[in-house]
Amino acid sequence: MLSRRQLLATPALGAALLPAAARAAVPDTILAIARQIDDITSLDPHESFEASGGELMGNIYDRLLAVDPADSSQVVGDLAESWEVGDDSRTFTFRLKPDRLFASGKPVTAEDVAFSFQRLIRLQKAPAFILGQFGLTPENVGQAVQATAPRTVTLRIGSPRAPSFVLYCLNANAASIVEKAEVLRHAQGGDLGNGWLRQHSAGSGAYVLRDWRASESVILEANPRSPANPHLKRVIIRHAPDSAAQLLQLRQGDIDIARNLSPDQIRGLEGDDTLRLVRKERAFLLYLGLNESHPMLGRAQVAQAIKWAIDYEGIERNLVHGTWSVHQNFLPAGMPGALDDKPFRHDPDKARALLQEAGVADGFAITLDHFSGQPHSDIAQAIQADLGAIGIRVNLLSGEQRQVITKTRARQHEAALLYWGSDYYDPNSNAQAFLVNPDNSDDSPLKTVAWRNHWQNEALSQAAQAATREVDTARRLEIYRDLQRRFRELSPLPVLLQQQEVAATRRVVQGFELGGVAYRTLYAPVRKSGG
């Protein structure tokens, strides 16, 4: 029979199945987290592109640079001890710290860095566009990224770009550094180790991946070679789609942190001296993807009608109060250049008039894909009612997060309720995703949110790309403000809400903070007062 300690160490994570009398606090060396993790499709950092996976990447891998925790407008060295930007704003040279090691014990070298960037581009998975936007292609990346000395790597991009923009991209998860020899040792059929790295790790971060079972659990173990010096030996993340189950397990001591409690549950914990609430406004947006390949959704007035039909304030007030707030711009609050105005409101009469302009006064039917968990399910039902009131008949189709994400990445949806998390702290992170689509073909190398929804506006796409070359900061931010206004009027991508994440922790948990972007929620500083 398994002991409770053994049970916690296994992917089954059966503490919730034990009778109440058998339950006890999680051991002091383990951090147990309950959250929704069914969005994860891969844990290869050059393929992973979901929120839950992004958080794990931030704890397993290092990058050349990191966001300054004291000032998110600045970057600091992570693996890099210094860097230089050429006068042409095209050449970036990095010198590595001499004492950084992979979890295997091998030193992190410039060859590993060059291989990692080359691998990202050659794999051409979802996050490849983050560096691909600098003109890097599978054909030229070998020349563009080179190890020029054991601790020196040079990146040469295709055209001059704002240096801050390039440096921010290099602290995104897509720029994670993997151990070349270890990855290639497991390569099969030219996959550059992708099949193996989806469920293993080869990084230098604070933790090592020990096990991932889709829609069930993730287990991380501390990397003793990391300078982050993690306090806890193991982190266990259980997939728990039901918030009531999360709260019950938290109160019983079966977990240390609950990540997906409902607004009512959070309000009920205010003043509870046995627990602590941790809050953070995050660069996470909830939006509707209206696929313009649909004959009705391809009409501009229809997308605008949908924006005017939705009761944004009602959704925030009644469904997500305290955890999401109304936000209608593609740049989240806190991002440089973000607008905070909310031009759309619940106006069914205006929405009906727009449908009449579009020639569909009698309405039409669409299918809306959405995550089966909360709050997405309740929000989808609210949208269904709002659109039904103007004659748009919505069929709801729920699924696990990774199912919905995979479907939309293949452009097989009609409409979808999705989240988008910024990949780095530069306005281009979201501007590119929501605006840029230079090639709308199915085999386009740049598969942005705009591409996924068959939306192509050449003027906005070109303007967003031009903004990355503007070196005057004030002028550049004004360009992004203008782009947000034009996006609201023209796009089939209504932005609805921005996340105000709240986690509930047991009092013994110290040092846990939520990050503004997924990869900045770090486990290494976390300790337990009893350990």
Salt bridges, closest charged atoms under 4 A:
ASP44 OD2 - ARG119 NH2 2.68
GLU47 OE2 - LYS125 NZ 3.84
GLU47 OE1 - ARG198 NE 2.99
GLU50 OE2 - ARG409 NH2 2.91
GLU55 OE1 - ARG35 NH1 2.91
GLU55 OE1 - ARG259 NH2 2.83
ASP62 OD2 - ARG100 NH2 2.90
ASP78 OD1 - ARG100 NH2 3.54
GLU81 OE2 - ARG95 NE 3.52
GLU81 OE2 - ARG151 NH2 2.97
ASP88 OD2 - ARG156 NH1 3.21
GLU111 OE2 - LYS180 NZ 2.95
GLU182 OE2 - ARG185 NH2 3.07
GLU182 OE2 - HIS186 NE2 3.35
ASP211 OD2 - ARG213 NE 3.52
GLU221 OE1 - ARG210 NE 3.03
GLU221 OE2 - ARG234 NH2 2.48
ASP254 OD2 - ARG23 NE 2.91
ASP256 OD1 - ARG506 NH1 2.55
ASP256 OD2 - LYS528 NZ 2.80
ASP264 OD1 - ARG267 NH2 2.14
GLU270 OE2 - ARG279 NH2 2.42
ASP272 OD2 - ARG251 NH1 2.99
ASP341 OD1 - ARG488 NH1 2.94
ASP347 OD2 - ARG345 NH2 3.67
ASP349 OD1 - ARG352 NH1 2.91
ASP369 OD1 - LYS407 NZ 3.09
GLU400 OE1 - ARG402 NH1 3.00
ASP426 OD1 - ARG476 NH2 2.74
ASP442 OD1 - ARG411 NH2 2.55
GLU478 OE1 - ARG481 NH1 3.26
GLU478 OE2 - ARG485 NH1 3.96
ASP482 OD2 - ARG486 NH1 3.30
GLU501 OE2 - ARG259 NH2 3.14
GLU501 OE1 - ARG282 NH1 2.71
